[in-house]
Amino acid sequence: MNQPQKTFESFEAAALYCPQCRSAMPVRKKLLLLLPNGELYDLLCSRCFSSIGIKKEEKPPPHIIPPGQQ
C-alpha cells in the first residue's frame, strides 16, 4: 500500500483567539519547561500577554555513543 507523504514536521500557530481581547491575536512563545523528550511552551497573546495555549515540541532523544565505540 502507498503511505501518504508527510507534508510538514510541526505546525506553528501565527494567531489564536484571545478571550481577553475577544479576537484572533498574534502569539508569542515563552519557554516554560525543558523536558527529557522536548520543550513545553506557553503561547501568549501579543497584545495583553494572557496565556492562550500550550505547545509541546518533542525532540528525539540524543544519540549517545558508548565509550570505546567511536
N, C-alpha and C positions, 0 to 999 in steps of 0.2 A: 504494500500500500504506500501511496505517496504521503509523506509527512508534510504538513504546512510549514513554510519557512517562517522563522522569527523575523518580524519586521523592525523590532526595537528591543532593547535590553531593559530600559526603565522609562517610566513616564514622569515628566516634570510638570507640575501644575503652574501655569502662569497667573491664574486668577481663581479665587474661591469666594463663595458667598460669605460675607461677614454679617452676623446678626446685629452687631452694634451699628455699623454703617448702613445696613439694610440694602446692600448692593454687592455685586461681584467686585472684589478688590484684588490688586496685585499682592502676591505673597512674598515674604522673606523667610528664609530658613535659618533657624537657630539650633545649633548642636546642643542636644540635651544630654546624651549618654553615649559613651563608647562601649559597645558590646563585643564579646568574643567573636561573633559572626557578623558584625556590621556596626552601623551607627543609627541612632534614633534622633530625629529632628522634630522640632516644634515649628509649625507653619504659622506665621504671624501676619496679620493684616498690616499692610504698609502705611495705612493712614492712622489707625487708632492703636495699633500694636497689640490687639487682643489675639489670643490663641484661637485659630480657626481649623486646626487639623494637626495630625501627627503623621510622620512618614518614617518608615524603617527601610534603610538601604542595606541590603545584605551583601557582604563581601565574601569571596571564597576564602577558606582558611589558608594561612600561609603554608607554602611547601617547605617543610623542614627536612634538610639533608642530614642524616645521621653522621656522627663523626667517623672519619675513616672511609667514607664513600663519596668523596668529592671528585 
